[in-house]
């Protein structure tokens, strides 16, 4: 008598037609597999910083607009988190743009072409032009820096700096500073959802919005302070400040080609800045 073994459900590894619950290209949890990074975080952060320096050096609305359209917008759209970055840019740059308009658009002392006047406030063409240029530069600055900060891989950045033998305290400060904004945004979302589950009304009148802001900001700041204190105690308990070599469990993704490219980019921006100012001074 022969016995037949029971066959279980087919799986992809056995040649069947079944698929994982998350679908092709997705883990069982359903979240998309993160794309492999092409550049090292040091290269990405340096490129963002040098782009900001170029905007400051050139200081024209044409160049700022070109950077905004050619670099910032594609970077936000291809980042994988366009809504989060757009919201962060709006929250950061929005108040600065409004204050720039009121400060320079209505109270610009060098303005001569008066368009409208209300008491001490004068709307001048020169003031509006200066406010538009300042606002455009602020939008470029926040767009470039926030896109780089919100998309950079913090573990890979810390690993690269550790492999480069940087001071461990400086590495920790840099990693915490770059990763602070995503951490704060995620914590704020969690607190907002928890407060809404308890019946908090976020929209509505101004008083309701102020009350909702307080209900979110107070536990947010308190939680961040508690996290910082606990993190300090944990680091000291694990010998963070003790001397000696450190074991890095992540591979070094920085390459000689990227290190050379970073030096060339920095030297190129420095040479361009010196030439730009020399040509401007000679006019």
C-alpha positions in Angstrom: 0.0 0.0 0.0 1.4 3.4 -1.0 0.7 6.5 0.9 0.4 9.9 -0.7 1.7 12.9 1.2 -0.7 15.7 1.6 0.1 18.7 -0.5 0.0 22.1 1.1 -0.8 25.3 -0.6 1.5 26.3 -3.4 4.2 28.9 -2.7 6.2 31.0 -5.0 9.4 29.2 -4.1 7.9 25.8 -5.1 7.0 26.9 -8.6 3.3 27.5 -7.9 1.3 30.5 -9.0 0.8 31.8 -5.5 2.1 35.2 -4.5 2.9 37.0 -1.3 0.1 38.9 0.5 1.8 42.2 -0.2 1.9 41.6 -4.0 5.0 41.7 -6.2 7.7 44.0 -5.0 6.2 44.2 -1.5 6.9 42.5 1.8 4.1 40.6 3.6 3.3 43.8 5.6 2.2 45.6 2.4 4.8 48.4 2.6 6.9 49.0 -0.6 10.4 47.8 -0.5 12.7 50.9 -0.1 14.7 51.8 -3.1 18.4 51.2 -3.0 20.3 54.5 -2.5 22.7 55.5 -5.2 24.7 58.2 -3.3 26.2 58.2 0.1 24.5 60.5 2.6 27.6 62.7 2.9 27.4 63.2 -0.9 23.7 64.1 -0.8 24.1 66.6 2.2 27.1 68.2 0.7 25.4 68.7 -2.7 22.4 70.3 -0.9 24.7 72.6 1.1 26.7 73.6 -2.0 23.4 74.3 -3.9 22.4 76.7 -1.2 25.8 78.4 -1.4 25.4 78.8 -5.1 22.0 80.5 -4.7 23.6 82.9 -2.2 26.5 83.6 -4.4 24.6 84.2 -7.6 21.7 86.0 -5.8 19.4 86.5 -8.8 15.7 85.5 -9.1 16.4 83.7 -12.4 18.9 81.3 -10.9 16.8 80.8 -7.7 13.8 80.0 -9.9 15.8 77.6 -12.0 17.1 75.8 -8.9 13.5 75.6 -7.6 12.1 74.1 -10.8 15.0 71.9 -11.9 16.3 70.6 -8.5 13.8 71.1 -5.7 10.5 70.1 -7.4 11.9 66.9 -9.0 13.7 66.1 -5.7 10.4 66.4 -3.8 8.4 64.4 -6.3 11.0 61.5 -6.5 11.7 61.4 -2.8 9.0 58.8 -2.0 7.3 61.1 0.5 6.2 64.2 -1.4 3.3 65.1 0.9 5.4 65.0 4.0 8.1 67.2 2.5 5.7 69.6 1.0 3.9 70.0 4.3 7.3 70.6 6.1 8.3 73.2 3.5 4.9 75.0 3.8 5.1 75.0 7.6 8.7 76.2 7.7 8.7 78.7 4.8 5.1 79.9 5.0 5.5 82.2 8.1 8.9 83.4 6.7 7.3 84.4 3.4 4.4 86.2 5.1 6.7 88.1 7.4 9.0 89.0 4.5 6.0 90.4 2.5 4.8 92.6 5.4 8.3 93.7 6.4 9.7 94.5 2.9 6.6 95.0 0.9 5.0 97.6 3.3 7.9 99.1 5.1 10.8 99.2 2.6 12.8 102.4 3.3 14.6 102.4 -0.1 11.3 102.2 -2.1 10.5 105.2 -4.3 7.8 103.9 -6.6 4.7 104.0 -4.3 1.8 101.8 -5.4 -0.4 102.3 -2.4 -0.2 104.0 1.0 -2.0 103.4 4.3 -0.6 105.7 7.0 3.0 104.6 7.8 2.7 101.6 5.5 3.7 102.1 1.9 3.5 99.5 -0.8 6.4 100.1 -3.2 7.5 98.3 -6.3 11.0 98.0 -5.0 9.8 96.6 -1.7 7.6 94.0 -3.5 10.5 93.0 -5.7 12.9 92.6 -2.8 10.2 90.6 -0.9 9.7 88.3 -3.9 13.4 87.7 -4.3 13.8 87.0 -0.6 10.8 84.7 -0.5 12.1 82.8 -3.6 15.4 82.3 -1.9 13.8 81.1 1.3 11.7 78.7 -0.7 14.8 77.3 -2.3 16.7 77.1 1.0 13.9 75.2 2.8 13.2 73.0 -0.2 16.7 71.9 -0.7 17.6 71.4 3.0 14.4 69.8 4.1 14.4 67.4 1.1 17.9 66.3 2.0 17.2 66.0 5.7 13.9 64.1 5.3 15.3 61.6 2.8 18.8 60.9 4.0 19.5 57.6 5.7 20.5 58.4 9.3 22.0 54.9 10.1 24.1 55.0 6.9 25.2 58.6 7.6 26.3 57.7 11.2 28.0 54.6 9.9 29.9 56.6 7.2 31.1 59.2 9.8 32.1 56.4 12.2 34.2 54.7 9.5 35.8 58.0 8.7 37.0 58.2 12.4 35.0 61.3 13.2 34.6 62.2 16.9 31.8 60.1 18.3 30.1 63.0 20.1 30.1 65.0 16.9 28.7 62.0 15.0 25.9 61.6 17.5 25.1 65.4 17.4 25.0 65.4 13.6 22.9 62.3 13.3 20.4 63.5 15.9 20.2 66.9 14.3 19.5 65.5 10.8 17.0 62.9 12.1 15.2 65.3 14.5 12.8 66.7 12.0 11.4 63.3 10.8 11.2 62.2 14.4 9.3 65.3 15.5 6.9 65.0 12.5 6.2 61.3 13.2 5.7 62.0 17.0 3.4 64.9 16.2 1.2 62.7 13.9 1.0 60.1 16.6 0.0 62.6 19.3 -2.6 64.2 17.0 -4.2 60.8 16.2 -4.3 59.9 19.9 -5.9 63.2 20.8 -8.4 62.9 18.0 -9.3 59.5 19.3 -10.1 61.1 22.6 -12.4 63.6 21.0 -10.1 66.5 20.2 -11.4 68.8 17.4 -8.6 70.0 15.3 -10.5 72.3 12.9 -13.2 74.9 13.5 -12.9 78.2 15.1 -9.6 80.0 16.0 -10.0 79.1 19.7 -10.5 75.5 18.8 -7.4 75.5 16.7 -5.3 77.1 19.4 -6.6 74.6 21.9 -5.8 71.8 19.6 -2.3 73.2 19.0 -1.7 73.3 22.7 -3.0 69.8 23.2 -0.5 68.5 20.6 2.5 70.8 21.3 2.7 70.3 25.1 2.9 66.5 25.1 5.2 66.7 22.0 7.8 69.0 23.7 7.5 67.0 27.0 8.0 63.7 25.2 11.0 65.0 23.3 12.7 66.2 26.5 12.0 62.9 28.2 13.4 61.0 25.2 16.6 63.1 25.2 17.1 62.4 29.0 16.5 58.7 28.6 18.8 58.5 25.5 21.6 60.2 27.4 21.3 57.8 30.3 21.3 54.8 27.9 24.3 56.0 26.0 26.3 56.5 29.2 25.3 53.1 30.5 26.6 51.5 27.3 30.0 53.3 27.6 29.4 55.9 24.9 32.0 58.3 26.4 34.6 55.7 27.2 37.8 55.7 25.1 38.7 52.9 22.7 37.8 51.7 19.3 34.1 51.2 18.3 32.5 48.3 16.4 30.4 49.3 13.5 27.9 46.7 12.3 27.0 48.5 9.1 29.2 48.4 6.0 30.9 51.5 4.7 29.0 52.5 1.6 31.2 55.5 0.8 33.4 54.9 -2.2 36.7 56.5 -3.3 34.8 57.9 -6.4 32.3 59.7 -4.2 34.9 61.1 -1.9 36.8 62.5 -5.0 33.5 63.9 -6.3 32.8 65.7 -3.1 36.2 67.4 -3.1 35.8 68.3 -6.7 32.3 69.8 -6.1 33.5 71.8 -3.1 36.5 73.1 -5.1 34.3 73.9 -8.1 31.8 75.9 -6.0 34.7 77.8 -4.3 36.3 78.6 -7.6 33.0 79.7 -9.1 32.2 81.9 -6.1 35.6 83.6 -6.3 35.3 84.1 -10.0 31.7 85.5 -9.7 32.7 88.0 -7.1 35.9 89.0 -9.0 33.8 89.6 -12.2 31.2 91.6 -10.2 33.9 93.7 -8.5 35.5 94.5 -11.9 32.3 95.9 -13.4 
